[in-house]
C-alpha cells in the first residue's frame, strides 16, 4: 500500500506556464486557424467593455474567457486533438518543466508514494506529459466530444478548479487508505485542496507569499 497520496497542481507548479489557453493558441497556430468565429467577437467586445471582468467577479467559477477561447477548437476530431496534445506536451511543455518540482515528484515515487495530478488544464496534453514520468493518474478539465468523436467546443462537465479539485479527489480516492495526503500548488485558488490535505506546500517564485504564511502552509521558493 502506498505510504502517501501526493497531489500536484500542473500549471506553474510542474511546468512554468498557464497551459489551457496556451494549448489553444498552439493548436490554432499549428492548424493555421485564422478565421474569427462568434466566440472571438464576444470575447473581444466583452473585454473592451469589461463585461467579462465583471462577470468573472460575480461568477468566478465560470472562467468565461477560457471557455470562449476554447470554443475556437470546435470541429477538430478527438484523434487529432490527442495527437496535437502529445506534440504540445513533448515539444513545448518539456522545455518549460519546473525541474525542482519534477525532482520532488521523482523523490515521492522512490519512496513508494502514489502520485496524482489535479488541474484545470486539459487532459488532452497533461496525460501525455505525465506519462513521461510514469504518472497515469490525472484528474483534469475534460473536453466534450459528440458521438462522432468531434470536439463540440465545450468543457465536459465542471472545470476542475477550486473546490471541484477537492470533490474529484475525494470521489476518486479512498483517502483513509493513505498515511498522509500531500499537495503541491503555486496558486491561492488552490487553497481548498491545499487545506484539505495533511500537508499543503506552496510553490512560490523568487519570494515568499503572505497568504501561504497566513494559512500555515509550507513553502518552496523557486529562484
PyMOL CGO cylinders between C-alpha atoms (Angstrom):
from pymol import cmd
from pymol.cgo import CYLINDER

trace = [
    CYLINDER, 0.00, 0.00, 0.00, 1.43, 3.46, -0.91, 0.3, 1, 1, 1, 1, 1, 1,
    CYLINDER, 1.43, 3.46, -0.91, 2.64, 5.49, 2.04, 0.3, 1, 1, 1, 1, 1, 1,
    CYLINDER, 2.64, 5.49, 2.04, 1.18, 8.78, 0.90, 0.3, 1, 1, 1, 1, 1, 1,
    CYLINDER, 1.18, 8.78, 0.90, -1.04, 10.21, -1.80, 0.3, 1, 1, 1, 1, 1, 1,
    CYLINDER, -1.04, 10.21, -1.80, 0.77, 13.17, -3.33, 0.3, 1, 1, 1, 1, 1, 1,
    CYLINDER, 0.77, 13.17, -3.33, -1.23, 15.70, -5.36, 0.3, 1, 1, 1, 1, 1, 1,
    CYLINDER, -1.23, 15.70, -5.36, 0.44, 18.03, -7.84, 0.3, 1, 1, 1, 1, 1, 1,
    CYLINDER, 0.44, 18.03, -7.84, -1.11, 21.03, -9.50, 0.3, 1, 1, 1, 1, 1, 1,
    CYLINDER, -1.11, 21.03, -9.50, 0.13, 21.31, -13.09, 0.3, 1, 1, 1, 1, 1, 1,
    CYLINDER, 0.13, 21.31, -13.09, 0.24, 24.91, -14.35, 0.3, 1, 1, 1, 1, 1, 1,
    CYLINDER, 0.24, 24.91, -14.35, 3.03, 26.97, -12.77, 0.3, 1, 1, 1, 1, 1, 1,
    CYLINDER, 3.03, 26.97, -12.77, 3.79, 24.04, -10.48, 0.3, 1, 1, 1, 1, 1, 1,
    CYLINDER, 3.79, 24.04, -10.48, 5.09, 21.14, -12.58, 0.3, 1, 1, 1, 1, 1, 1,
    CYLINDER, 5.09, 21.14, -12.58, 5.52, 23.41, -15.60, 0.3, 1, 1, 1, 1, 1, 1,
    CYLINDER, 5.52, 23.41, -15.60, 6.12, 27.15, -15.77, 0.3, 1, 1, 1, 1, 1, 1,
    CYLINDER, 6.12, 27.15, -15.77, 3.11, 28.03, -17.85, 0.3, 1, 1, 1, 1, 1, 1,
    CYLINDER, 3.11, 28.03, -17.85, -0.63, 28.57, -17.74, 0.3, 1, 1, 1, 1, 1, 1,
    CYLINDER, -0.63, 28.57, -17.74, -1.30, 25.82, -20.23, 0.3, 1, 1, 1, 1, 1, 1,
    CYLINDER, -1.30, 25.82, -20.23, -5.02, 25.83, -21.06, 0.3, 1, 1, 1, 1, 1, 1,
    CYLINDER, -5.02, 25.83, -21.06, -5.08, 28.98, -23.18, 0.3, 1, 1, 1, 1, 1, 1,
    CYLINDER, -5.08, 28.98, -23.18, -1.56, 28.35, -24.43, 0.3, 1, 1, 1, 1, 1, 1,
    CYLINDER, -1.56, 28.35, -24.43, -2.65, 24.97, -25.81, 0.3, 1, 1, 1, 1, 1, 1,
    CYLINDER, -2.65, 24.97, -25.81, -5.50, 26.59, -27.74, 0.3, 1, 1, 1, 1, 1, 1,
    CYLINDER, -5.50, 26.59, -27.74, -3.07, 29.12, -29.25, 0.3, 1, 1, 1, 1, 1, 1,
    CYLINDER, -3.07, 29.12, -29.25, -0.67, 26.27, -30.08, 0.3, 1, 1, 1, 1, 1, 1,
    CYLINDER, -0.67, 26.27, -30.08, -3.35, 24.30, -31.93, 0.3, 1, 1, 1, 1, 1, 1,
    CYLINDER, -3.35, 24.30, -31.93, -4.68, 27.32, -33.84, 0.3, 1, 1, 1, 1, 1, 1,
    CYLINDER, -4.68, 27.32, -33.84, -1.14, 28.13, -34.96, 0.3, 1, 1, 1, 1, 1, 1,
    CYLINDER, -1.14, 28.13, -34.96, -0.34, 24.55, -35.99, 0.3, 1, 1, 1, 1, 1, 1,
    CYLINDER, -0.34, 24.55, -35.99, -3.60, 24.24, -37.91, 0.3, 1, 1, 1, 1, 1, 1,
    CYLINDER, -3.60, 24.24, -37.91, -3.36, 27.82, -39.21, 0.3, 1, 1, 1, 1, 1, 1,
    CYLINDER, -3.36, 27.82, -39.21, -6.83, 28.67, -37.88, 0.3, 1, 1, 1, 1, 1, 1,
    CYLINDER, -6.83, 28.67, -37.88, -7.08, 32.37, -38.74, 0.3, 1, 1, 1, 1, 1, 1,
    CYLINDER, -7.08, 32.37, -38.74, -10.82, 32.75, -39.14, 0.3, 1, 1, 1, 1, 1, 1,
    CYLINDER, -10.82, 32.75, -39.14, -12.67, 34.62, -36.47, 0.3, 1, 1, 1, 1, 1, 1,
    CYLINDER, -12.67, 34.62, -36.47, -15.72, 32.95, -35.00, 0.3, 1, 1, 1, 1, 1, 1,
    CYLINDER, -15.72, 32.95, -35.00, -18.55, 34.24, -32.88, 0.3, 1, 1, 1, 1, 1, 1,
    CYLINDER, -18.55, 34.24, -32.88, -16.76, 33.47, -29.62, 0.3, 1, 1, 1, 1, 1, 1,
    CYLINDER, -16.76, 33.47, -29.62, -13.80, 35.64, -30.72, 0.3, 1, 1, 1, 1, 1, 1,
    CYLINDER, -13.80, 35.64, -30.72, -16.04, 38.66, -31.28, 0.3, 1, 1, 1, 1, 1, 1,
    CYLINDER, -16.04, 38.66, -31.28, -17.83, 38.05, -27.99, 0.3, 1, 1, 1, 1, 1, 1,
    CYLINDER, -17.83, 38.05, -27.99, -14.50, 37.82, -26.17, 0.3, 1, 1, 1, 1, 1, 1,
    CYLINDER, -14.50, 37.82, -26.17, -13.07, 40.94, -27.81, 0.3, 1, 1, 1, 1, 1, 1,
    CYLINDER, -13.07, 40.94, -27.81, -16.13, 43.11, -27.24, 0.3, 1, 1, 1, 1, 1, 1,
    CYLINDER, -16.13, 43.11, -27.24, -16.66, 41.78, -23.74, 0.3, 1, 1, 1, 1, 1, 1,
    CYLINDER, -16.66, 41.78, -23.74, -13.06, 42.60, -22.83, 0.3, 1, 1, 1, 1, 1, 1,
    CYLINDER, -13.06, 42.60, -22.83, -13.34, 46.02, -24.43, 0.3, 1, 1, 1, 1, 1, 1,
    CYLINDER, -13.34, 46.02, -24.43, -16.30, 46.95, -22.28, 0.3, 1, 1, 1, 1, 1, 1,
    CYLINDER, -16.30, 46.95, -22.28, -15.01, 44.99, -19.25, 0.3, 1, 1, 1, 1, 1, 1,
    CYLINDER, -15.01, 44.99, -19.25, -18.06, 42.73, -19.34, 0.3, 1, 1, 1, 1, 1, 1,
    CYLINDER, -18.06, 42.73, -19.34, -16.02, 39.56, -18.81, 0.3, 1, 1, 1, 1, 1, 1,
    CYLINDER, -16.02, 39.56, -18.81, -14.19, 41.15, -15.89, 0.3, 1, 1, 1, 1, 1, 1,
    CYLINDER, -14.19, 41.15, -15.89, -17.50, 41.97, -14.24, 0.3, 1, 1, 1, 1, 1, 1,
    CYLINDER, -17.50, 41.97, -14.24, -18.95, 38.52, -14.92, 0.3, 1, 1, 1, 1, 1, 1,
    CYLINDER, -18.95, 38.52, -14.92, -15.81, 36.81, -13.64, 0.3, 1, 1, 1, 1, 1, 1,
    CYLINDER, -15.81, 36.81, -13.64, -16.12, 38.83, -10.44, 0.3, 1, 1, 1, 1, 1, 1,
    CYLINDER, -16.12, 38.83, -10.44, -19.76, 37.78, -9.99, 0.3, 1, 1, 1, 1, 1, 1,
    CYLINDER, -19.76, 37.78, -9.99, -19.31, 34.21, -11.27, 0.3, 1, 1, 1, 1, 1, 1,
    CYLINDER, -19.31, 34.21, -11.27, -15.61, 33.38, -10.68, 0.3, 1, 1, 1, 1, 1, 1,
    CYLINDER, -15.61, 33.38, -10.68, -16.08, 29.67, -11.41, 0.3, 1, 1, 1, 1, 1, 1,
    CYLINDER, -16.08, 29.67, -11.41, -17.29, 30.22, -14.98, 0.3, 1, 1, 1, 1, 1, 1,
    CYLINDER, -17.29, 30.22, -14.98, -13.86, 31.19, -16.40, 0.3, 1, 1, 1, 1, 1, 1,
    CYLINDER, -13.86, 31.19, -16.40, -15.61, 32.85, -19.33, 0.3, 1, 1, 1, 1, 1, 1,
    CYLINDER, -15.61, 32.85, -19.33, -12.50, 33.92, -21.26, 0.3, 1, 1, 1, 1, 1, 1,
    CYLINDER, -12.50, 33.92, -21.26, -11.09, 30.41, -21.04, 0.3, 1, 1, 1, 1, 1, 1,
    CYLINDER, -11.09, 30.41, -21.04, -14.32, 28.90, -22.37, 0.3, 1, 1, 1, 1, 1, 1,
    CYLINDER, -14.32, 28.90, -22.37, -14.68, 31.42, -25.19, 0.3, 1, 1, 1, 1, 1, 1,
    CYLINDER, -14.68, 31.42, -25.19, -11.12, 30.84, -26.36, 0.3, 1, 1, 1, 1, 1, 1,
    CYLINDER, -11.12, 30.84, -26.36, -11.52, 27.04, -26.18, 0.3, 1, 1, 1, 1, 1, 1,
    CYLINDER, -11.52, 27.04, -26.18, -14.53, 27.24, -28.49, 0.3, 1, 1, 1, 1, 1, 1,
    CYLINDER, -14.53, 27.24, -28.49, -12.10, 28.13, -31.29, 0.3, 1, 1, 1, 1, 1, 1,
    CYLINDER, -12.10, 28.13, -31.29, -11.10, 24.44, -31.48, 0.3, 1, 1, 1, 1, 1, 1,
    CYLINDER, -11.10, 24.44, -31.48, -14.66, 23.31, -32.19, 0.3, 1, 1, 1, 1, 1, 1,
    CYLINDER, -14.66, 23.31, -32.19, -14.88, 20.79, -35.02, 0.3, 1, 1, 1, 1, 1, 1,
    CYLINDER, -14.88, 20.79, -35.02, -11.46, 19.17, -34.54, 0.3, 1, 1, 1, 1, 1, 1,
    CYLINDER, -11.46, 19.17, -34.54, -11.56, 15.41, -34.07, 0.3, 1, 1, 1, 1, 1, 1,
    CYLINDER, -11.56, 15.41, -34.07, -10.62, 13.77, -30.79, 0.3, 1, 1, 1, 1, 1, 1,
    CYLINDER, -10.62, 13.77, -30.79, -7.92, 11.77, -32.57, 0.3, 1, 1, 1, 1, 1, 1,
    CYLINDER, -7.92, 11.77, -32.57, -6.31, 14.91, -33.96, 0.3, 1, 1, 1, 1, 1, 1,
    CYLINDER, -6.31, 14.91, -33.96, -6.54, 16.85, -30.68, 0.3, 1, 1, 1, 1, 1, 1,
    CYLINDER, -6.54, 16.85, -30.68, -4.95, 13.91, -28.90, 0.3, 1, 1, 1, 1, 1, 1,
    CYLINDER, -4.95, 13.91, -28.90, -2.06, 13.93, -31.39, 0.3, 1, 1, 1, 1, 1, 1,
    CYLINDER, -2.06, 13.93, -31.39, -1.67, 17.70, -31.03, 0.3, 1, 1, 1, 1, 1, 1,
    CYLINDER, -1.67, 17.70, -31.03, -1.82, 17.31, -27.26, 0.3, 1, 1, 1, 1, 1, 1,
    CYLINDER, -1.82, 17.31, -27.26, 1.09, 14.88, -27.34, 0.3, 1, 1, 1, 1, 1, 1,
    CYLINDER, 1.09, 14.88, -27.34, 3.06, 17.23, -29.59, 0.3, 1, 1, 1, 1, 1, 1,
    CYLINDER, 3.06, 17.23, -29.59, 2.40, 20.15, -27.26, 0.3, 1, 1, 1, 1, 1, 1,
    CYLINDER, 2.40, 20.15, -27.26, 3.46, 18.12, -24.23, 0.3, 1, 1, 1, 1, 1, 1,
    CYLINDER, 3.46, 18.12, -24.23, 6.70, 16.89, -25.76, 0.3, 1, 1, 1, 1, 1, 1,
    CYLINDER, 6.70, 16.89, -25.76, 7.73, 19.89, -27.86, 0.3, 1, 1, 1, 1, 1, 1,
    CYLINDER, 7.73, 19.89, -27.86, 6.57, 22.80, -25.71, 0.3, 1, 1, 1, 1, 1, 1,
    CYLINDER, 6.57, 22.80, -25.71, 5.94, 21.77, -22.11, 0.3, 1, 1, 1, 1, 1, 1,
    CYLINDER, 5.94, 21.77, -22.11, 9.14, 19.73, -21.72, 0.3, 1, 1, 1, 1, 1, 1,
    CYLINDER, 9.14, 19.73, -21.72, 11.04, 23.00, -22.27, 0.3, 1, 1, 1, 1, 1, 1,
    CYLINDER, 11.04, 23.00, -22.27, 9.00, 24.67, -19.51, 0.3, 1, 1, 1, 1, 1, 1,
    CYLINDER, 9.00, 24.67, -19.51, 9.07, 21.99, -16.85, 0.3, 1, 1, 1, 1, 1, 1,
    CYLINDER, 9.07, 21.99, -16.85, 9.90, 23.06, -13.33, 0.3, 1, 1, 1, 1, 1, 1,
    CYLINDER, 9.90, 23.06, -13.33, 12.88, 20.85, -12.57, 0.3, 1, 1, 1, 1, 1, 1,
    CYLINDER, 12.88, 20.85, -12.57, 12.76, 21.48, -8.81, 0.3, 1, 1, 1, 1, 1, 1,
    CYLINDER, 12.76, 21.48, -8.81, 9.21, 20.20, -8.50, 0.3, 1, 1, 1, 1, 1, 1,
    CYLINDER, 9.21, 20.20, -8.50, 9.77, 17.39, -11.01, 0.3, 1, 1, 1, 1, 1, 1,
    CYLINDER, 9.77, 17.39, -11.01, 12.61, 16.25, -8.72, 0.3, 1, 1, 1, 1, 1, 1,
    CYLINDER, 12.61, 16.25, -8.72, 10.17, 16.30, -5.79, 0.3, 1, 1, 1, 1, 1, 1,
    CYLINDER, 10.17, 16.30, -5.79, 7.78, 14.13, -7.80, 0.3, 1, 1, 1, 1, 1, 1,
    CYLINDER, 7.78, 14.13, -7.80, 10.55, 11.62, -8.57, 0.3, 1, 1, 1, 1, 1, 1,
    CYLINDER, 10.55, 11.62, -8.57, 11.56, 11.51, -4.90, 0.3, 1, 1, 1, 1, 1, 1,
    CYLINDER, 11.56, 11.51, -4.90, 7.98, 10.73, -3.86, 0.3, 1, 1, 1, 1, 1, 1,
    CYLINDER, 7.98, 10.73, -3.86, 7.90, 7.94, -6.43, 0.3, 1, 1, 1, 1, 1, 1,
    CYLINDER, 7.90, 7.94, -6.43, 11.11, 6.46, -4.99, 0.3, 1, 1, 1, 1, 1, 1,
    CYLINDER, 11.11, 6.46, -4.99, 9.52, 6.50, -1.55, 0.3, 1, 1, 1, 1, 1, 1,
    CYLINDER, 9.52, 6.50, -1.55, 6.59, 4.46, -2.84, 0.3, 1, 1, 1, 1, 1, 1,
    CYLINDER, 6.59, 4.46, -2.84, 4.05, 7.27, -2.73, 0.3, 1, 1, 1, 1, 1, 1,
    CYLINDER, 4.05, 7.27, -2.73, 1.17, 7.41, -5.20, 0.3, 1, 1, 1, 1, 1, 1,
    CYLINDER, 1.17, 7.41, -5.20, 1.08, 10.45, -7.47, 0.3, 1, 1, 1, 1, 1, 1,
    CYLINDER, 1.08, 10.45, -7.47, -1.92, 12.22, -8.97, 0.3, 1, 1, 1, 1, 1, 1,
    CYLINDER, -1.92, 12.22, -8.97, -2.10, 15.45, -10.96, 0.3, 1, 1, 1, 1, 1, 1,
    CYLINDER, -2.10, 15.45, -10.96, -5.22, 17.54, -10.42, 0.3, 1, 1, 1, 1, 1, 1,
    CYLINDER, -5.22, 17.54, -10.42, -5.52, 20.50, -12.76, 0.3, 1, 1, 1, 1, 1, 1,
    CYLINDER, -5.52, 20.50, -12.76, -7.78, 22.91, -14.58, 0.3, 1, 1, 1, 1, 1, 1,
    CYLINDER, -7.78, 22.91, -14.58, -5.60, 22.29, -17.62, 0.3, 1, 1, 1, 1, 1, 1,
    CYLINDER, -5.60, 22.29, -17.62, -6.89, 19.96, -20.31, 0.3, 1, 1, 1, 1, 1, 1,
    CYLINDER, -6.89, 19.96, -20.31, -6.50, 16.19, -20.13, 0.3, 1, 1, 1, 1, 1, 1,
    CYLINDER, -6.50, 16.19, -20.13, -5.63, 16.21, -23.86, 0.3, 1, 1, 1, 1, 1, 1,
    CYLINDER, -5.63, 16.21, -23.86, -2.00, 17.13, -23.18, 0.3, 1, 1, 1, 1, 1, 1,
    CYLINDER, -2.00, 17.13, -23.18, -1.49, 16.65, -19.44, 0.3, 1, 1, 1, 1, 1, 1,
    CYLINDER, -1.49, 16.65, -19.44, -1.90, 12.87, -19.72, 0.3, 1, 1, 1, 1, 1, 1,
    CYLINDER, -1.90, 12.87, -19.72, 0.90, 12.76, -22.32, 0.3, 1, 1, 1, 1, 1, 1,
    CYLINDER, 0.90, 12.76, -22.32, 3.26, 14.93, -20.30, 0.3, 1, 1, 1, 1, 1, 1,
    CYLINDER, 3.26, 14.93, -20.30, 2.77, 12.88, -17.15, 0.3, 1, 1, 1, 1, 1, 1,
    CYLINDER, 2.77, 12.88, -17.15, 3.33, 9.56, -18.96, 0.3, 1, 1, 1, 1, 1, 1,
    CYLINDER, 3.33, 9.56, -18.96, 6.92, 10.71, -19.47, 0.3, 1, 1, 1, 1, 1, 1,
    CYLINDER, 6.92, 10.71, -19.47, 7.31, 10.46, -15.69, 0.3, 1, 1, 1, 1, 1, 1,
    CYLINDER, 7.31, 10.46, -15.69, 5.28, 7.32, -15.24, 0.3, 1, 1, 1, 1, 1, 1,
    CYLINDER, 5.28, 7.32, -15.24, 2.22, 9.05, -13.79, 0.3, 1, 1, 1, 1, 1, 1,
    CYLINDER, 2.22, 9.05, -13.79, -1.08, 7.74, -15.11, 0.3, 1, 1, 1, 1, 1, 1,
    CYLINDER, -1.08, 7.74, -15.11, -3.49, 9.32, -12.62, 0.3, 1, 1, 1, 1, 1, 1,
    CYLINDER, -3.49, 9.32, -12.62, -4.50, 12.73, -13.95, 0.3, 1, 1, 1, 1, 1, 1,
    CYLINDER, -4.50, 12.73, -13.95, -7.72, 14.46, -12.92, 0.3, 1, 1, 1, 1, 1, 1,
    CYLINDER, -7.72, 14.46, -12.92, -8.17, 17.40, -15.27, 0.3, 1, 1, 1, 1, 1, 1,
    CYLINDER, -8.17, 17.40, -15.27, -10.69, 19.51, -17.13, 0.3, 1, 1, 1, 1, 1, 1,
    CYLINDER, -10.69, 19.51, -17.13, -12.05, 17.32, -19.92, 0.3, 1, 1, 1, 1, 1, 1,
    CYLINDER, -12.05, 17.32, -19.92, -13.12, 18.30, -23.42, 0.3, 1, 1, 1, 1, 1, 1,
    CYLINDER, -13.12, 18.30, -23.42, -16.56, 17.34, -24.68, 0.3, 1, 1, 1, 1, 1, 1,
    CYLINDER, -16.56, 17.34, -24.68, -16.91, 15.36, -27.92, 0.3, 1, 1, 1, 1, 1, 1,
    CYLINDER, -16.91, 15.36, -27.92, -20.00, 14.40, -29.86, 0.3, 1, 1, 1, 1, 1, 1,
    CYLINDER, -20.00, 14.40, -29.86, -20.97, 10.84, -30.83, 0.3, 1, 1, 1, 1, 1, 1,
    CYLINDER, -20.97, 10.84, -30.83, -18.73, 11.10, -33.91, 0.3, 1, 1, 1, 1, 1, 1,
    CYLINDER, -18.73, 11.10, -33.91, -15.66, 11.95, -31.84, 0.3, 1, 1, 1, 1, 1, 1,
    CYLINDER, -15.66, 11.95, -31.84, -15.59, 15.61, -32.82, 0.3, 1, 1, 1, 1, 1, 1,
    CYLINDER, -15.59, 15.61, -32.82, -14.90, 18.36, -30.29, 0.3, 1, 1, 1, 1, 1, 1,
    CYLINDER, -14.90, 18.36, -30.29, -18.04, 20.37, -29.50, 0.3, 1, 1, 1, 1, 1, 1,
    CYLINDER, -18.04, 20.37, -29.50, -16.21, 23.46, -28.29, 0.3, 1, 1, 1, 1, 1, 1,
    CYLINDER, -16.21, 23.46, -28.29, -17.29, 22.93, -24.69, 0.3, 1, 1, 1, 1, 1, 1,
    CYLINDER, -17.29, 22.93, -24.69, -15.85, 21.61, -21.45, 0.3, 1, 1, 1, 1, 1, 1,
    CYLINDER, -15.85, 21.61, -21.45, -17.27, 18.27, -20.41, 0.3, 1, 1, 1, 1, 1, 1,
    CYLINDER, -17.27, 18.27, -20.41, -18.84, 18.87, -17.00, 0.3, 1, 1, 1, 1, 1, 1,
    CYLINDER, -18.84, 18.87, -17.00, -17.33, 21.23, -14.44, 0.3, 1, 1, 1, 1, 1, 1,
    CYLINDER, -17.33, 21.23, -14.44, -13.99, 22.97, -14.84, 0.3, 1, 1, 1, 1, 1, 1,
    CYLINDER, -13.99, 22.97, -14.84, -11.53, 21.25, -12.50, 0.3, 1, 1, 1, 1, 1, 1,
    CYLINDER, -11.53, 21.25, -12.50, -10.71, 24.25, -10.30, 0.3, 1, 1, 1, 1, 1, 1,
    CYLINDER, -10.71, 24.25, -10.30, -11.12, 25.44, -6.72, 0.3, 1, 1, 1, 1, 1, 1,
    CYLINDER, -11.12, 25.44, -6.72, -13.46, 23.23, -4.64, 0.3, 1, 1, 1, 1, 1, 1,
    CYLINDER, -13.46, 23.23, -4.64, -14.02, 20.96, -7.64, 0.3, 1, 1, 1, 1, 1, 1,
    CYLINDER, -14.02, 20.96, -7.64, -10.47, 19.64, -7.17, 0.3, 1, 1, 1, 1, 1, 1,
    CYLINDER, -10.47, 19.64, -7.17, -11.32, 18.56, -3.63, 0.3, 1, 1, 1, 1, 1, 1,
    CYLINDER, -11.32, 18.56, -3.63, -14.56, 16.96, -4.77, 0.3, 1, 1, 1, 1, 1, 1,
    CYLINDER, -14.56, 16.96, -4.77, -12.85, 14.95, -7.50, 0.3, 1, 1, 1, 1, 1, 1,
    CYLINDER, -12.85, 14.95, -7.50, -10.00, 13.94, -5.20, 0.3, 1, 1, 1, 1, 1, 1,
    CYLINDER, -10.00, 13.94, -5.20, -12.43, 12.53, -2.64, 0.3, 1, 1, 1, 1, 1, 1,
    CYLINDER, -12.43, 12.53, -2.64, -14.57, 10.79, -5.25, 0.3, 1, 1, 1, 1, 1, 1,
    CYLINDER, -14.57, 10.79, -5.25, -11.54, 9.20, -6.93, 0.3, 1, 1, 1, 1, 1, 1,
    CYLINDER, -11.54, 9.20, -6.93, -9.54, 8.02, -3.90, 0.3, 1, 1, 1, 1, 1, 1,
    CYLINDER, -9.54, 8.02, -3.90, -10.23, 6.41, -0.55, 0.3, 1, 1, 1, 1, 1, 1,
    CYLINDER, -10.23, 6.41, -0.55, -8.11, 8.86, 1.40, 0.3, 1, 1, 1, 1, 1, 1,
    CYLINDER, -8.11, 8.86, 1.40, -8.24, 6.78, 4.56, 0.3, 1, 1, 1, 1, 1, 1,
    CYLINDER, -8.24, 6.78, 4.56, -6.04, 4.21, 2.81, 0.3, 1, 1, 1, 1, 1, 1,
    CYLINDER, -6.04, 4.21, 2.81, -3.06, 6.55, 2.88, 0.3, 1, 1, 1, 1, 1, 1,
    CYLINDER, -3.06, 6.55, 2.88, -0.85, 7.62, 5.75, 0.3, 1, 1, 1, 1, 1, 1,
    CYLINDER, -0.85, 7.62, 5.75, -0.91, 11.22, 4.55, 0.3, 1, 1, 1, 1, 1, 1,
    CYLINDER, -0.91, 11.22, 4.55, -2.10, 13.39, 1.71, 0.3, 1, 1, 1, 1, 1, 1,
    CYLINDER, -2.10, 13.39, 1.71, 0.37, 15.98, 0.42, 0.3, 1, 1, 1, 1, 1, 1,
    CYLINDER, 0.37, 15.98, 0.42, -0.43, 18.75, -2.08, 0.3, 1, 1, 1, 1, 1, 1,
    CYLINDER, -0.43, 18.75, -2.08, 1.85, 21.00, -4.12, 0.3, 1, 1, 1, 1, 1, 1,
    CYLINDER, 1.85, 21.00, -4.12, 0.45, 24.12, -5.80, 0.3, 1, 1, 1, 1, 1, 1,
    CYLINDER, 0.45, 24.12, -5.80, 1.50, 27.65, -6.69, 0.3, 1, 1, 1, 1, 1, 1,
    CYLINDER, 1.50, 27.65, -6.69, -1.94, 29.25, -6.61, 0.3, 1, 1, 1, 1, 1, 1,
    CYLINDER, -1.94, 29.25, -6.61, -4.10, 30.79, -3.91, 0.3, 1, 1, 1, 1, 1, 1,
    CYLINDER, -4.10, 30.79, -3.91, -7.09, 29.46, -5.87, 0.3, 1, 1, 1, 1, 1, 1,
    CYLINDER, -7.09, 29.46, -5.87, -5.96, 26.01, -4.73, 0.3, 1, 1, 1, 1, 1, 1,
    CYLINDER, -5.96, 26.01, -4.73, -6.41, 26.84, -1.05, 0.3, 1, 1, 1, 1, 1, 1,
    CYLINDER, -6.41, 26.84, -1.05, -9.36, 24.39, -0.81, 0.3, 1, 1, 1, 1, 1, 1,
    CYLINDER, -9.36, 24.39, -0.81, -7.22, 21.40, -1.76, 0.3, 1, 1, 1, 1, 1, 1,
    CYLINDER, -7.22, 21.40, -1.76, -4.07, 22.65, -0.03, 0.3, 1, 1, 1, 1, 1, 1,
    CYLINDER, -4.07, 22.65, -0.03, -6.01, 22.91, 3.23, 0.3, 1, 1, 1, 1, 1, 1,
    CYLINDER, -6.01, 22.91, 3.23, -7.89, 19.64, 2.67, 0.3, 1, 1, 1, 1, 1, 1,
    CYLINDER, -7.89, 19.64, 2.67, -4.61, 17.69, 2.68, 0.3, 1, 1, 1, 1, 1, 1,
    CYLINDER, -4.61, 17.69, 2.68, -2.50, 16.80, 5.69, 0.3, 1, 1, 1, 1, 1, 1,
    CYLINDER, -2.50, 16.80, 5.69, 0.39, 18.80, 4.23, 0.3, 1, 1, 1, 1, 1, 1,
    CYLINDER, 0.39, 18.80, 4.23, -0.05, 21.73, 1.85, 0.3, 1, 1, 1, 1, 1, 1,
    CYLINDER, -0.05, 21.73, 1.85, 3.07, 23.01, 0.11, 0.3, 1, 1, 1, 1, 1, 1,
    CYLINDER, 3.07, 23.01, 0.11, 3.00, 26.29, -1.81, 0.3, 1, 1, 1, 1, 1, 1,
    CYLINDER, 3.00, 26.29, -1.81, 5.34, 26.65, -4.79, 0.3, 1, 1, 1, 1, 1, 1,
    CYLINDER, 5.34, 26.65, -4.79, 6.41, 30.30, -4.92, 0.3, 1, 1, 1, 1, 1, 1,
    CYLINDER, 6.41, 30.30, -4.92, 8.68, 32.10, -7.34, 0.3, 1, 1, 1, 1, 1, 1,
    CYLINDER, 8.68, 32.10, -7.34, 11.51, 34.40, -6.16, 0.3, 1, 1, 1, 1, 1, 1,
    CYLINDER, 11.51, 34.40, -6.16, 9.92, 35.47, -2.86, 0.3, 1, 1, 1, 1, 1, 1,
    CYLINDER, 9.92, 35.47, -2.86, 7.62, 34.27, -0.11, 0.3, 1, 1, 1, 1, 1, 1,
    CYLINDER, 7.62, 34.27, -0.11, 3.88, 34.82, -0.30, 0.3, 1, 1, 1, 1, 1, 1,
    CYLINDER, 3.88, 34.82, -0.30, 1.91, 36.35, 2.56, 0.3, 1, 1, 1, 1, 1, 1,
    CYLINDER, 1.91, 36.35, 2.56, -1.07, 34.05, 2.11, 0.3, 1, 1, 1, 1, 1, 1,
    CYLINDER, -1.07, 34.05, 2.11, 0.99, 30.86, 2.45, 0.3, 1, 1, 1, 1, 1, 1,
    CYLINDER, 0.99, 30.86, 2.45, 2.37, 32.04, 5.77, 0.3, 1, 1, 1, 1, 1, 1,
    CYLINDER, 2.37, 32.04, 5.77, -1.02, 33.25, 6.99, 0.3, 1, 1, 1, 1, 1, 1,
    CYLINDER, -1.02, 33.25, 6.99, -2.59, 29.86, 6.23, 0.3, 1, 1, 1, 1, 1, 1,
    CYLINDER, -2.59, 29.86, 6.23, 0.20, 27.96, 7.96, 0.3, 1, 1, 1, 1, 1, 1,
    CYLINDER, 0.20, 27.96, 7.96, 1.32, 26.25, 4.76, 0.3, 1, 1, 1, 1, 1, 1,
    CYLINDER, 1.32, 26.25, 4.76, 4.81, 25.09, 3.93, 0.3, 1, 1, 1, 1, 1, 1,
    CYLINDER, 4.81, 25.09, 3.93, 6.54, 26.85, 1.06, 0.3, 1, 1, 1, 1, 1, 1,
    CYLINDER, 6.54, 26.85, 1.06, 9.14, 26.15, -1.61, 0.3, 1, 1, 1, 1, 1, 1,
    CYLINDER, 9.14, 26.15, -1.61, 10.86, 29.19, -3.12, 0.3, 1, 1, 1, 1, 1, 1,
    CYLINDER, 10.86, 29.19, -3.12, 11.93, 28.77, -6.76, 0.3, 1, 1, 1, 1, 1, 1,
    CYLINDER, 11.93, 28.77, -6.76, 14.68, 31.21, -7.76, 0.3, 1, 1, 1, 1, 1, 1,
]
cmd.load_cgo(trace, "trace")
